[in-house]
Amino acid sequence: MGRLDLSDNHGLTENRRETTLALCFVVSDPINDGGQWDMIVNLVNKYGVIPKKCFAESFSSRRSLHMNALIKTKLREYAKELRDKVAANATDEDIQCTIQQQMAVIYNIVATCLGTPPEKFNYEYYNKEKAYNSFGMLTPQEFYEKHVRPLFDVNNKVCLVSDPRQSNPFGQLYTLHCLGNVVGGRQTAYNNQPIETLMTAVKDSIAGGEAVWFGCEVSKRFERKNGFEDLDAQDYRLVFNTEVQIGMNKADRLMYGDSWMTHAMVFTAVGTDVSYTPFIK
């Protein structure tokens, strides 16, 4: 019986430790400026799309740093408020009511900074033959279904990743806890494959006339002035007499938090060597 009690106490301690670690991780960066492919799928399926001409960018959509900072500090404030309610044995109804009130404030901040899309819009344009055309009045959902989805259906795409850690074997589908953006929406999922498979998929997609969305770590070895990524972009050994950022392989960098996705872009072209092996541009 003593051993069982000790095991139970240990389990409680571990659960509390995991909860504390999860809380620290979440409040350290409650929101990111960006997201995963399945998140844009959820947004398009729920809200549709609208031409940029009909809903121009705002200052905060181009430079979201200050808006994000405001949202993050409010989310941390609200996290404490909710935890205090739980500690005080508040009812589920009270907690859910508080969450709704909090989200109304968050929505107001976002809507003030980014603006509110029109419920319906009329889209006027000239085609390649200089002929005038007009679509309207359409909701963003109708515009996507009628004029975008027949050419580009976001639901027909999959997200491939290359995570070489032994804990995550290739050929498996993975997701992350608490990573999502729409209640009841599509779950964020990653099909883990060797990097060679990803490169071949990019080559085949571009050869078929379709660009490829991708995310990667950009901040390291990025030569901003000339716009390229290369391990030889900076010679750290010449300055410090030691190598940096390449002392571990990718699996170890992921394991020790030295590598993560920092930017999303689009592949629009691909080149190959004489053996038709792709190298990306």
N, C-alpha and C positions, 0 to 999 in steps of 0.2 A: 504493500500500500504506500509506503514511504517513497518508493521509486516512482510510482505512478503520480503521486502528488508533485514530486520534483519535476517530472516530465511535463505535467500540466502547467506548473509555474513557468518553466522554461519556455513552453509554447506561448504563454501570455506575454512573456518578455520579448520574444521574437516578433510576435504580432505587433506589439507596441513599437518596437524598433523599426519594423517595416513601415508602419504607418507614419512614424516620425520622418523617416527617410523620404517617403513619398511626398509628405507635406513640404519638406524642405526643398525638394526638387521642383514641385509645382509652383510654390510662391517665389522661388528664385527667378522665374521667368514665366509668369502666368499666361502670356500670349506671345506668339511669334509673328514677326512681319513676314508672312509667307505661309506655306502649308504644303500638303501632300496632294497628289493627283486626285485621289478620291474625294478630297474636300471640294475642289472645283466642280467635280461631277455632282456632288450634293447640291451645291449652290445653283448650278445650271438647271438641274432637274426640278428644284423647288421654285426658283425665281425667274428662270429664263435668262436671256441676254438682251442687250440693247446696244445699238451702234454708238460709238464714242461721240459721234457728231451730235447725237440726241441727248447725251448726258455727259457733259464735259468733266474733266478731272478738276479737283479742287487743289488748293495748296497742300492740304494734309494728305491727299492721295498720292501726291508726288513726293512729299517729304513728311513721312508719317512718324518720325521720331518723337515729336512732342505729343501727338495724339496717343501713341502707344504708351508713353510714360504716364500720361494721365489715367489711362485705362488700367495699367498695371498697379498703380498705387491704390486705385479704388478696389480692384479685385483682392488685393492683400487686406485692405480694410474690411471688405465683406467676408473674407475667409475667417478673420478673427471673430467677426460678429456671429457668424454661423457656428463656429466652434464653441463660442461662449453660450449660445443657445442650447447646443447639444449637451454641454457640461451642466447646464441648469435644468436638464430634463424637459426641454420644451417639446411640445407635441409636433408630430409630423406635419400637421396642418399649419401650425405656426411657422415652422421652418420653410415649408413650401411657399407660404405667403411672403415671407421675407425674401426668398430667392426671386420671386416675381417682381417685387418692388426694386430689388437691386438691379435686375436685368433691365428694368425700365430706365433706370439712370444710365446704365451702360449704353443702351440703345440711343438715348438722347445725346450722349457725348459723340457717338459714332455718326449719328445723323447730322449733328451740328457741324462736325468736321468734314464729312464727306458729301453731305447733301442727301436728299431723298429722291430716288429714281421716280420718274413719272409712271403713273399707272398705265397710261396708253400714250403712244407717240406716233407721229407720221414721219416716215423716213423718205427723203427725196434725194435722188442722186442721178448722175449721168454715167452710163455704161461705157465700155471701151469704144463703142461706135458713136459716142457723143449723143446718144439718144436719152431723153429725159425719162425717168421712171420714178414711181412713188409707191410706197407701201404704207397703208394706214387705213383707219386707226387700229393699231395692234398693241396688245399687251406684250411685255417682254417674253412671257411664256409662249404666246402665239407666234412671235417673231422667230424664236428658236425652233419651234416645231415645224413651221412652214418653210423657213428660208435658210436655216442653218443645219438642223439635224439631218435632212436628206443628203447633205454633203459631208457633214462631220458630226457623227454621233458619239458624244463623250462616253456613253455607256459601253461602247464596243472596244474600249482601250483597256490595257492592263499595265500595271506598274511593275517593272522588273528592277531588282536591286542585286548588288553583288556584295554579300557579307561573308567573308571567308573564315569567320570564327568557327571553331570546331563545334561550338554549342548550337550553331545554326546551319545544319547541312544544306547543301544545294539541292534543288529540286523540290523544295517545300514551300508552303504558303505561310506567311507570318503576319501578325498584326501587333499593335502596341496598346497596352491598357491606357485608357483615358485619352486616346488620340482620336478626335473626331470633331465635327463642327455643326452637325444638324441632327437633332433628336429624331431617331427612327430612320436616319439616312444610311447610305452605303458605308460599310465598315472599311476603314483604311487597311489595305492589304498589300503585301509585297511578295512577289514571286522571286525567290532567291536563286540566282543562276551565276555561273562563272562569268567573269568580265568579258571573256571572248564571245560568249553568247549574246551579251548586251551589244557588243560592237557589231556583230553580224546582224542583229535585229535592226540596229540603227541604219546600217548600210542598205539592207533590204527595203526598209521603210522609205528611205530617201530615194532609192532607185525607183520605187513605186509612186513617187510624186508626193509623199507626205512627210513633213518635217516631224521632229521628235522632241518632245518636252523632256528635260532632264534636270536633275539637281546634283550638285557636287560641292566639294570644298574649294572655295575660290581664293580665300585670303592669303594662303601660303603660295609662294613662288609665282605670284601674279605680277606681271610687268604691265602696270596700268597705262603708262604713256603709249606703249606700242600695242597694247591689247592682246597679250598672249600669256599662256600658262606654260611653264617649262621648269624642270628641276634645275636647269643651269641658268635660270633667269638672274639669280643672285649668287655670288660666290662668297658664302659665309666663311668657308675655310680660309680664304685669303685674309679676311679681317680678324677672325677670332681663333684661327688655328684649330678649329673643330667643326664637324658637320652638325647641322641642326635640322630637325623636322624629317630626317630620313634614317634615323637610328633604329626605327622599329618598322616591321612590316605592317600592312594595312590591318590585319587582324589584331595585332597588339595595339596599334593606334586607336582602334575602336574600343578595345577593352579598357585602355587606360585614359580614355577621354581626350586623346590628342588629335582626334579627327572626327569631323561631323559635317553634315551638309549645311552650307552657308548661303547658297544662292541657286536660284532656278533660272534656266535659260532654254534656248531652243537650238537644236542641231538643224542646220539648213543645207549642209553640203557634206560630202564625204569623198575622200580620195583613197586610192589603193596603191599598193606597191606592185611590182611586176607579177607577183603570185596572186593578185587580187585580194590580198589581205587588207582590210580597211584601216585607215588612220583618219581620225575625225578632224574636221575643220570647224 
